[in-house]
Amino acid sequence: MNPGWFWVILGGIVEAVYTTFMGLADGLTDITYTVLGLVFSIVGTLLLNEGLKRGLQMGASYAVWVGVGVAGAAIADVLVFSNGPGIVSYMFLALILGGVVGLNLKSDKTPSK
Protein backbone atom coordinates (compact mmCIF):
# COMPACT_ATOMS: atom_id res chain seq x y z
CA MET A 1 0.00 0.00 0.00
CA ASN A 2 1.26 3.46 -0.89
CA PRO A 3 2.37 5.31 2.28
CA GLY A 4 0.56 8.39 0.96
CA TRP A 5 -2.69 6.82 2.17
CA PHE A 6 -1.59 7.41 5.74
CA TRP A 7 -1.59 11.17 5.07
CA VAL A 8 -4.91 11.13 3.24
CA ILE A 9 -6.67 9.15 5.97
CA LEU A 10 -5.12 11.31 8.69
CA GLY A 11 -6.31 14.36 6.75
CA GLY A 12 -9.83 12.91 6.67
CA ILE A 13 -9.77 12.46 10.43
CA VAL A 14 -8.61 16.06 10.84
CA GLU A 15 -11.49 17.15 8.57
CA ALA A 16 -13.92 15.40 10.93
CA VAL A 17 -12.41 17.36 13.83
CA TYR A 18 -12.77 20.54 11.76
CA THR A 19 -16.47 19.94 11.15
CA THR A 20 -16.99 19.21 14.83
CA PHE A 21 -15.37 22.49 15.82
CA MET A 22 -17.48 24.36 13.28
CA GLY A 23 -20.59 22.74 14.74
CA LEU A 24 -19.51 23.94 18.17
CA ALA A 25 -18.77 27.45 16.82
CA ASP A 26 -22.47 28.35 17.04
CA GLY A 27 -22.73 30.06 13.67
CA LEU A 28 -19.16 31.41 13.90
CA THR A 29 -20.05 33.37 17.06
CA ASP A 30 -17.72 31.39 19.33
CA ILE A 31 -14.32 32.71 18.23
CA THR A 32 -12.32 29.89 19.86
CA TYR A 33 -14.11 27.10 18.01
CA THR A 34 -14.21 29.14 14.81
CA VAL A 35 -10.44 29.67 14.83
CA LEU A 36 -9.79 26.03 15.77
CA GLY A 37 -12.09 24.92 12.96
CA LEU A 38 -10.34 27.08 10.39
CA VAL A 39 -6.90 25.88 11.51
CA PHE A 40 -7.97 22.23 11.34
CA SER A 41 -9.47 22.82 7.89
CA ILE A 42 -6.13 24.09 6.61
CA VAL A 43 -4.21 21.26 8.27
CA GLY A 44 -6.59 18.65 6.78
CA THR A 45 -6.07 20.09 3.30
CA LEU A 46 -2.29 20.09 3.75
CA LEU A 47 -2.41 16.44 4.80
CA LEU A 48 -4.39 15.57 1.66
CA ASN A 49 -1.70 17.37 -0.32
CA GLU A 50 1.01 15.26 1.35
CA GLY A 51 -0.70 12.13 0.08
CA LEU A 52 -0.89 13.57 -3.43
CA LYS A 53 2.83 14.40 -3.32
CA ARG A 54 3.47 10.68 -2.79
CA GLY A 55 1.91 9.79 -6.11
CA LEU A 56 -1.71 9.07 -5.25
CA GLN A 57 -4.42 9.80 -7.80
CA MET A 58 -6.38 12.97 -7.10
CA GLY A 59 -9.88 11.51 -7.60
CA ALA A 60 -9.41 8.49 -5.37
CA SER A 61 -7.51 10.47 -2.74
CA TYR A 62 -10.18 13.14 -2.52
CA ALA A 63 -12.95 10.53 -2.30
CA VAL A 64 -11.16 8.72 0.54
CA TRP A 65 -10.40 12.00 2.33
CA VAL A 66 -14.03 13.11 2.13
CA GLY A 67 -15.34 9.64 3.01
CA VAL A 68 -13.23 9.44 6.16
CA GLY A 69 -14.27 12.99 7.05
CA VAL A 70 -17.96 12.20 6.57
CA ALA A 71 -17.76 9.04 8.65
CA GLY A 72 -15.84 10.87 11.38
CA ALA A 73 -18.31 13.75 11.37
CA ALA A 74 -21.18 11.28 11.72
CA ILE A 75 -19.45 9.67 14.70
CA ALA A 76 -18.85 13.11 16.23
CA ASP A 77 -22.52 13.93 15.67
CA VAL A 78 -23.43 11.00 17.90
CA LEU A 79 -20.68 11.43 20.52
CA VAL A 80 -20.44 15.23 20.78
CA PHE A 81 -23.89 16.47 19.77
CA SER A 82 -25.94 13.44 20.97
CA ASN A 83 -27.71 13.11 17.61
CA GLY A 84 -28.29 9.43 16.99
CA PRO A 85 -28.58 8.34 13.35
CA GLY A 86 -31.17 5.73 12.40
CA ILE A 87 -30.55 2.34 10.80
CA VAL A 88 -30.69 3.79 7.28
CA SER A 89 -27.96 6.28 8.19
CA TYR A 90 -25.75 3.45 9.42
CA MET A 91 -26.30 1.59 6.14
CA PHE A 92 -25.24 4.61 4.09
CA LEU A 93 -22.19 5.19 6.31
CA ALA A 94 -21.23 1.55 5.70
CA LEU A 95 -21.53 2.20 1.95
CA ILE A 96 -19.24 5.23 2.25
CA LEU A 97 -16.64 3.28 4.20
CA GLY A 98 -16.88 0.39 1.75
CA GLY A 99 -16.26 2.84 -1.09
CA VAL A 100 -13.26 4.27 0.75
CA VAL A 101 -11.75 0.80 1.12
CA GLY A 102 -12.55 -0.08 -2.49
CA LEU A 103 -10.97 3.08 -3.85
CA ASN A 104 -7.94 2.52 -1.68
CA LEU A 105 -7.46 -0.98 -3.07
CA LYS A 106 -8.22 0.00 -6.67
CA SER A 107 -6.03 3.07 -6.90
CA ASP A 108 -2.85 1.30 -5.72
CA LYS A 109 -2.74 -0.68 -8.94
CA THR A 110 -0.51 0.75 -11.65
CA PRO A 111 -2.40 1.54 -14.85
CA SER A 112 -1.33 -0.55 -17.82
CA LYS A 113 0.18 1.31 -20.77
KADA-V248167 format. One record per helix or strand. SS is the DSSP state (@ for helix, = for strand). FROM is the first residue (numbers start at 1). TO is the last residue. If there is no record, write none. Layout:
ss	from	to
SS	FROM	TO
SS	FROM	TO
This chain:
ss	from	to
@	4	24
@	31	53
@	58	79
@	87	107
